[in-house]
Amino acid sequence: FNFMKKLFIVPILLFSSLHSFSQDKKEKLFDGMYIQWGYNEEWYTHSNIHFIMSNGNNFILHEAVGHDQPNFESIFKEPLQISIPQYNYRIGLYLNKSHSQAVEINFDHIKYVVTDGQKVYVTGKIDGIPVAGDSILNPKTFLHMEHTNGGNLLHINYVQQTTLVETKNQSRPLINFIWKIGAGINIPKTDFTWRGDRLNNEFHIAGYNISAEAGARIYASKRLFFELTGKSGYVRYLNALVNTVEMKGNRVRHGFGYIEVIGTIGYDINF
């Protein structure tokens, strides 16, 4: 919980420092900022998942299927717990007076769950015995893995937008086309079960991600806007923790592509 609070606070402090620095200059480095909050849904490609365990087990699940876990029902059941569903936030700084260009800190709280009950091809070594065959994923007899306290993609985006529709007097935009491209790090908290033994791990830096995003920004007023975008990218986990109560020092490596639909509400702030 404390770690997640820092993910909110650190970007705000960083951008506040950049704003203060810009005010010390004769010319502004930045010409306003914006903040956004919203939710998402994902679809993932199949993934080869490589487990390296402290007991000597070293094996790969080939073409494993994973799915997201939106938890949108919690918005109605626990409306004050806004971070339970798969959420997104952005904090951006405009680079020019027209606000057509920006740089933003982008955080996507995605959830990735390896689907139970699926048959996967497994190769490697388990219990000191070479394996090469099909197995059913079951948390009681084999394993279960999920990044559900977040796959947590934190990255920096370059943002550009073009006005498509303006007000009648052309005083402000109504609808903008917006696109973004960026890269950054993954900070997952992985939930792993090995033969019925489960442990929810700690947040840590475990890999990298790259992405591109595009969609529409719709202004309800001069500063309030809604943004609907589609996003695609690649996520690579190099050393996600998959410890259990009995075994420490376990790691998992895997990578997957994804498609994400994001809806946010945002607010422009002029300096």
Order of alpha helices (4+ residues) and beta strands (2+ residues): alpha-beta-beta-beta-beta-alpha-beta-beta-beta-beta-beta-beta-beta-beta-beta-beta-beta-beta-beta
